[in-house]
Amino acid sequence: MSQKITAAITAVGGYVPEDRLTNFDLEKMVDTNDEWIRTRTGISERRILKGEGLATSDMVVPAVRQLCEKRGIDPSEIDALIVGTVTPDMMFPSTANLACHKLGAKNAWGFDLLAACSGFLYSLTTGASLVESGRYKKVVVVGADKMSAIINYNDRATCIIFGDGAGAVLLEPGTDGYGVQDSILRSDGSGGNYLHMKGGGSLRPASQETVANNEHYAYQEGQAVFKFAVKGMADVSAELLERNQLTGNDIAWLVPHQANKRIIDATADRMGLSHDKVMLNIQRYGNTTAATIPLCLWDWEKQLKKGDNLVLAAFGGGFTWGATLVKWAY
């Protein structure tokens, strides 16, 4: 009898731009201050991709290159590339398509997946399914966003939160039980009123009116989103543990979407997890949307041990949310 194939994470790569935007910089731009931002979000600074002609794919490429170097493979060995993003270089070609070209991943097919801050989790589950099918041996899953491209730096509700970055993982098949174990993913489109970007799609194509109304910037009603996120992310993480007959004691790390420290704390508490088991880098990068979870794995990679149980949890605009159980493979 053939053994079950699981999709193991075998390498991690990451990239954050050099330019920093600190809370003190923002004090000069909008009516806010460092203490207010830190106490409400946990953020001290975020990275911003600057430079003529630079887009999301220009962060995807170095993250994937680093991953390939760590694993000792050439980009031409990649079978598929999935990019979770809400800030594609353009509507088409896809960012995955452009990144494959820049990488020299000539044998890969790929696509972008749009699920806001849950984009990496949705992409990871999709990539794992490709590997589990037995048809694909090396699938790269990326979360990447150039949020500075869609943020209004006169809007203090959003400009204090978001930053730019990219994180990537390589999925390969295994039969020893390591890798993606289970996922619970959810969505509720009624949340679109509270967190969205109205302009630029087929509903509101770009026009003088949409530009004048700032419809090409992200819009957020912070209090409503906060309430939904605390409940959604915490509940689904607890449900994932229960479904797999696990408790907080069985989990080595919570890898949460880095939106707000209070949301992260609430999720850890709901799981019965001590806060020293929670990956936290929001203070340095802010909310990089689809990139937050893989950037945590990138930052903590050396602390992870083979067999560690990780819970990856996210909540995103629209609304989208979910949690994924991963057994670390190396």
BELBELJO-V737621 format. One record per residue. N is the residue number from 1. RES is the residue in one letter. SS is DSSP state (a for helix, b for strand, c for the rest). PHI is phi in radians with two decimals (NA if undefined). D_LAST is the distance of its C-alpha to the last C-alpha in whole Angstrom. Layout:
# BELBELJO-V737621
N;RES;SS;PHI;D_LAST
N;RES;SS;PHI;D_LAST
This chain:
# BELBELJO-V737621
1;M;c;NA;26
2;S;c;-1.24;23
3;Q;c;-1.42;20
4;K;c;-1.18;19
5;I;c;-1.52;17
6;T;b;-2.05;14
7;A;b;-1.67;13
8;A;b;-1.64;9
9;I;b;-1.38;8
10;T;b;-1.95;7
11;A;b;-2.84;9
12;V;b;-2.31;11
13;G;b;-2.35;15
14;G;b;-2.64;18
15;Y;b;-2.66;21
16;V;c;-2.25;24
17;P;c;-1.11;28
18;E;c;-1.28;29
19;D;c;-1.20;32
20;R;b;-1.84;32
21;L;b;-2.05;35
22;T;b;-1.57;35
23;N;a;-1.05;37
24;F;a;-1.22;40
25;D;a;-1.12;40
26;L;a;-1.19;40
27;E;a;-1.01;43
28;K;c;-1.47;45
29;M;c;-1.85;45
30;V;c;-2.42;45
31;D;c;-1.38;46
32;T;c;-2.73;43
33;N;c;-2.65;42
34;D;a;-0.99;39
35;E;a;-1.10;40
36;W;a;-1.07;40
37;I;a;-1.15;37
38;R;a;-1.12;35
39;T;a;-1.25;36
40;R;a;-1.66;36
41;T;a;-2.15;33
42;G;c;1.57;31
43;I;c;-1.63;31
44;S;c;-1.93;32
45;E;b;-2.71;31
46;R;b;-2.49;30
47;R;b;-1.69;29
48;I;c;-2.24;32
49;L;c;-1.43;32
50;K;c;-2.01;35
51;G;c;2.25;37
52;E;c;-1.08;39
53;G;c;1.31;37
54;L;c;-1.67;34
55;A;c;-2.41;32
56;T;c;-0.98;29
57;S;a;-1.07;28
58;D;a;-1.32;28
59;M;a;-1.73;25
60;V;a;-1.05;23
61;V;a;-1.05;24
62;P;a;-1.13;22
63;A;a;-1.12;19
64;V;a;-1.26;18
65;R;a;-1.03;19
66;Q;a;-1.06;17
67;L;a;-1.04;14
68;C;a;-1.11;16
69;E;a;-1.09;16
70;K;a;-1.07;12
71;R;a;-1.48;12
72;G;c;1.30;15
73;I;c;-2.13;17
74;D;c;-1.67;20
75;P;a;-0.96;21
76;S;a;-1.17;23
77;E;a;-1.49;20
78;I;c;-1.22;20
79;D;c;-1.53;21
80;A;b;-2.66;22
81;L;b;-2.28;22
82;I;b;-1.97;22
83;V;b;-2.04;24
84;G;b;-1.42;24
85;T;c;-2.84;27
86;V;c;-1.94;31
87;T;c;-2.21;32
88;P;c;-1.08;32
89;D;c;-0.93;33
90;M;c;-2.76;36
91;M;c;-1.08;37
92;F;c;-2.76;36
93;P;c;-1.09;35
94;S;c;-1.18;32
95;T;a;-1.07;29
96;A;a;-1.05;27
97;N;a;-1.06;29
98;L;a;-1.16;30
99;A;a;-1.14;27
100;C;a;-1.03;26
101;H;a;-1.10;30
102;K;a;-1.16;29
103;L;a;-1.39;25
104;G;c;1.39;27
105;A;c;-1.46;25
106;K;c;-1.25;28
107;N;c;-1.80;26
108;A;c;-1.75;25
109;W;b;-1.86;27
110;G;b;-2.92;26
111;F;b;-2.78;28
112;D;b;-1.68;28
113;L;b;-2.22;27
114;L;c;-1.91;29
115;A;c;-2.54;29
116;A;a;0.95;29
117;C;a;-1.23;27
118;S;a;-1.60;25
119;G;a;-1.00;24
120;F;a;-1.21;21
121;L;a;-1.12;20
122;Y;a;-1.05;23
123;S;a;-1.19;21
124;L;a;-1.12;18
125;T;a;-1.12;20
126;T;a;-1.13;22
127;G;a;-1.09;19
128;A;a;-1.08;17
129;S;a;-1.10;21
130;L;a;-1.10;21
131;V;a;-1.19;18
132;E;a;-1.09;19
133;S;c;-1.18;22
134;G;c;1.53;21
135;R;c;-1.59;23
136;Y;c;-2.22;20
137;K;c;-1.78;17
138;K;c;-2.42;16
139;V;b;-2.03;17
140;V;b;-1.75;17
141;V;b;-2.01;18
142;V;b;-2.16;19
143;G;b;-1.99;21
144;A;b;-2.64;24
145;D;b;-2.62;27
146;K;b;-1.77;30
147;M;a;-1.13;32
148;S;a;-1.05;34
149;A;a;-1.30;36
150;I;a;-2.18;37
151;I;c;-1.89;38
152;N;c;-1.54;41
153;Y;c;-1.42;41
154;N;c;-1.86;45
155;D;c;-1.85;43
156;R;a;-1.25;42
157;A;a;-1.21;40
158;T;a;-2.07;37
159;C;a;-1.19;38
160;I;c;-1.37;36
161;I;c;-1.67;33
162;F;b;-1.71;31
163;G;c;-2.46;30
164;D;b;-1.98;28
165;G;b;3.03;24
166;A;b;-2.59;22
167;G;b;-2.39;18
168;A;b;-2.44;16
169;V;b;-2.28;13
170;L;b;-1.79;12
171;L;b;-1.85;12
172;E;b;-2.34;12
173;P;b;-1.30;13
174;G;b;-2.56;12
175;T;c;-2.16;14
176;D;c;-1.79;12
177;G;c;1.60;12
178;Y;c;-1.47;9
179;G;b;1.96;10
180;V;b;-1.25;13
181;Q;b;-1.70;15
182;D;b;-2.88;19
183;S;b;-2.47;21
184;I;b;-2.16;24
185;L;b;-2.11;26
186;R;b;-2.37;29
187;S;b;-2.69;32
188;D;c;-2.65;36
189;G;a;-1.13;38
190;S;a;-1.16;40
191;G;a;-1.33;38
192;G;a;-1.03;39
193;N;a;-1.13;42
194;Y;c;-1.70;40
195;L;b;-2.64;37
196;H;b;-2.86;38
197;M;c;-2.21;39
198;K;c;-1.26;43
199;G;c;-1.61;44
200;G;c;1.84;42
201;G;c;-1.69;42
202;S;c;-1.27;44
203;L;c;-1.28;46
204;R;c;-2.29;47
205;P;c;-1.05;47
206;A;c;-1.00;47
207;S;c;-2.67;51
208;Q;a;-1.02;53
209;E;a;-1.17;53
210;T;a;-1.15;49
211;V;a;-1.16;48
212;A;a;-1.08;51
213;N;c;-1.55;50
214;N;c;1.03;46
215;E;c;-1.39;45
216;H;c;-1.69;42
217;Y;c;-1.92;40
218;A;c;-1.14;38
219;Y;b;-2.12;40
220;Q;b;-2.50;39
221;E;c;-1.74;41
222;G;a;-0.96;39
223;Q;a;-1.14;40
224;A;a;-1.12;40
225;V;a;-1.12;36
226;F;a;-1.01;35
227;K;a;-1.11;37
228;F;a;-1.11;35
229;A;a;-1.16;32
230;V;a;-1.01;32
231;K;a;-1.25;33
232;G;a;-1.10;31
233;M;a;-1.20;27
234;A;a;-1.21;28
235;D;a;-1.10;29
236;V;a;-1.23;27
237;S;a;-1.18;24
238;A;a;-1.14;26
239;E;a;-1.12;26
240;L;a;-1.10;23
241;L;a;-1.08;22
242;E;a;-1.09;25
243;R;a;-1.11;25
244;N;c;-1.80;22
245;Q;c;0.94;23
246;L;c;-2.12;21
247;T;c;-2.16;23
248;G;a;-0.98;22
249;N;a;-1.16;21
250;D;a;-1.52;18
251;I;c;-1.74;16
252;A;c;-1.37;14
253;W;b;-2.58;15
254;L;b;-1.64;18
255;V;b;-1.96;17
256;P;b;-1.65;21
257;H;c;-1.02;23
258;Q;c;-1.63;24
259;A;c;-1.75;28
260;N;c;-2.88;30
261;K;a;-1.08;29
262;R;a;-1.18;31
263;I;a;-1.17;29
264;I;a;-1.10;26
265;D;a;-1.07;28
266;A;a;-1.13;29
267;T;a;-1.15;26
268;A;a;-1.06;24
269;D;a;-1.09;28
270;R;a;-1.12;28
271;M;c;-1.48;25
272;G;c;1.20;26
273;L;c;-1.94;23
274;S;c;-1.21;24
275;H;a;-1.21;24
276;D;a;-1.39;21
277;K;a;-1.81;19
278;V;b;-1.95;19
279;M;c;-1.32;18
280;L;c;-2.46;21
281;N;c;-2.34;22
282;I;a;-1.01;25
283;Q;a;-1.11;27
284;R;a;-1.73;26
285;Y;a;-2.04;26
286;G;c;1.19;28
287;N;b;-1.67;27
288;T;c;-1.67;26
289;T;a;1.01;26
290;A;a;-1.23;24
291;A;a;-1.54;22
292;T;a;-1.10;21
293;I;a;-1.17;18
294;P;a;-1.16;16
295;L;a;-1.19;17
296;C;a;-1.11;16
297;L;a;-1.04;13
298;W;a;-1.12;13
299;D;a;-1.19;15
300;W;a;-1.76;13
301;E;a;-0.88;10
302;K;a;-1.22;10
303;Q;a;-1.59;11
304;L;c;-1.43;8
305;K;c;-2.10;6
306;K;c;-0.99;5
307;G;c;1.62;8
308;D;c;-1.05;9
309;N;b;-1.55;12
310;L;b;-2.05;13
311;V;b;-1.93;16
312;L;b;-1.72;17
313;A;b;-2.37;21
314;A;b;-2.60;24
315;F;b;-2.50;27
316;G;b;-2.41;29
317;G;c;-1.09;33
318;G;c;2.20;35
319;F;c;-1.79;33
320;T;b;-2.30;30
321;W;b;-2.80;27
322;G;b;3.02;24
323;A;b;-2.57;21
324;T;b;-2.31;18
325;L;b;-1.73;16
326;V;b;-2.21;12
327;K;b;-1.78;9
328;W;c;-1.14;6
329;A;c;-1.76;4
330;Y;c;-2.66;0
